[in-house]
Amino acid sequence: MYLRVSVTDRCNLRCTYCLPEDARFAPSRTAPDELDRLMAAVCAAAPVTKIRLTGGEPTICPSLLQHVRTAAWLVPTVGMTTNGVELERLLPDLRDAGLNRLNISLDAADAVGFRLSARRDHFTAVLAATRAARRAGFTPLKLNAVATASSDPVALAHLAIAEGVHLRFIELMDIGIAHADWSERHVASDALRERLIWGGIAITEATDRDEPTSRVWTVDGVDPSATTLGFITTVTDPFCGTCDRIRLTSQGRLHTCLFDERGTDLLPLLRAGDQRGLDAAIKRAIGAKIPPSRFQRSGIMAGIGG
């Protein structure tokens, strides 16, 4: 199984589909040691082989390196999804702590588009971090772009090709503040591919390269070991049948689906020292994992870690 751990719900960007400018965050979180113990408990109760640290924005979590070291002790594959703003200076320590997979969120290919999407001016820092991560040997290095009606997929594809990274377009989901104008902003993956082709990006479907949550295409004339284009079709072609993801939040709740609003509160059991009850609660939650009845979520994306 694949465990995603949100180390914080806080973020230093205000992406228009994720957080309002005046975002309010949870008043309390698990202590760092508690979150590590919950990670270990989930890994003991389930066959977890990969952990990905997320947020909010994980690089603003003071205990991030501790969590990376714990994850590296528990499983062979430790990844992180970050917006990249604070990433470059942390890369050496993250590598030393055991991080071996990295995804960087980037919704625009230039500073103007970045500002419109994230409401902040950090494009240069994110691009510099992407290049530093590639030099540091993170491979495959992926860029995640949430696609909306105002996105420029052609420019993003050219950027990915130029930088030698893999690009994943994520369909905009009906979550949190995105609900208000979701129907106007959502773009299906089929439409994104049409825009790429119209823009001169020749692509070929590569089902042999498909990932559990991403349909992968190669770019004609481009080395696929360096750059591919993927489409995460949560809305138009859900991949629930191949999803083995579970999510642990910074409040100590276990969610078996991105659209599982309620989750299972593990923290009281941990604090009570009820190891048997904790193990049973985790197994019970995972055993009840089913596809969502609807692909909507009222809580903000940053609260569950994407």
WOVEN-V948188 format. One record per pair of residues at least 4 apart in sequence whose ideal C-beta (glycine too) atoms are under 6 Angstrom apart, sorted by the first residue. I is the first residue (numbers start at 1). J is the second residue. Records with the same first field share a line. If there is no record, write none. Layout:
BEGIN
I = J, J
END
This chain:
BEGIN
1 = 46, 47, 48, 244
2 = 50, 244, 245
3 = 42, 48, 51, 246
4 = 52, 54, 247, 305
5 = 39, 53, 248
6 = 54, 249, 250, 305
7 = 53, 58, 61, 67, 250
8 = 55, 56, 61, 250
9 = 25, 26, 56, 250, 302, 303
10 = 25, 56
11 = 55, 56, 57, 302
12 = 57, 60, 85
13 = 83, 118, 120
14 = 19, 21, 119
15 = 117, 118
17 = 146, 172, 178
18 = 301, 302
19 = 23, 302
20 = 177
26 = 251
29 = 250
30 = 34, 35, 252
32 = 63, 66
36 = 70
38 = 248, 252, 266
39 = 70
41 = 278
42 = 46, 282
43 = 48, 74
45 = 279, 282, 283
46 = 286
48 = 75
49 = 75
50 = 75, 77
51 = 71, 75, 78
52 = 79
53 = 58, 67, 80
54 = 81, 305, 306
56 = 302
57 = 83
58 = 64, 80, 82
59 = 82, 86, 87, 90
65 = 93, 97
68 = 97, 98, 99
69 = 97
71 = 78
72 = 78, 98
78 = 98, 99, 100
79 = 101
80 = 99, 102
81 = 103
82 = 87
83 = 105
84 = 104, 126, 129
85 = 122, 125
87 = 129
88 = 128, 129, 132
90 = 94
91 = 132, 136
94 = 99
102 = 133, 138
103 = 142, 144
104 = 130, 143
105 = 144
106 = 126, 143
107 = 117, 145, 146
108 = 113, 114, 117
109 = 155, 156, 159
111 = 123
114 = 118, 123
115 = 121
122 = 126
133 = 138, 141
134 = 141
140 = 166
141 = 165
142 = 166, 168
143 = 160, 165, 167
144 = 168, 170
145 = 156, 169
146 = 170, 172
147 = 151, 169, 187, 192
148 = 172, 185
149 = 185, 187
153 = 192, 195, 196
154 = 199
157 = 196, 201
160 = 165, 167, 227
161 = 222, 227
164 = 226
166 = 228
167 = 229
168 = 214, 230, 232
169 = 192, 231
170 = 232
171 = 233, 234, 235
172 = 185, 186
173 = 234
174 = 179, 182, 296
175 = 297, 301
176 = 300, 301
178 = 182
181 = 185
182 = 186
187 = 191, 192
188 = 236
189 = 231, 233, 236
196 = 201
202 = 220
203 = 217, 219
204 = 218
205 = 217
206 = 216, 218
209 = 216
210 = 215, 216
212 = 242
213 = 232, 239
214 = 230, 232
215 = 231
216 = 228, 230
217 = 229
218 = 224, 228
222 = 227
224 = 228
233 = 237
239 = 243
240 = 291
246 = 256
247 = 255, 304, 305
248 = 254
249 = 253
252 = 266, 267
253 = 263, 265
254 = 263, 264, 266, 285
255 = 260, 263
256 = 260, 285, 289
257 = 292
259 = 292, 295, 297
264 = 281, 285
266 = 270
269 = 274, 277, 278, 281
270 = 278
274 = 278
280 = 284
283 = 287
299 = 303
301 = 306
END
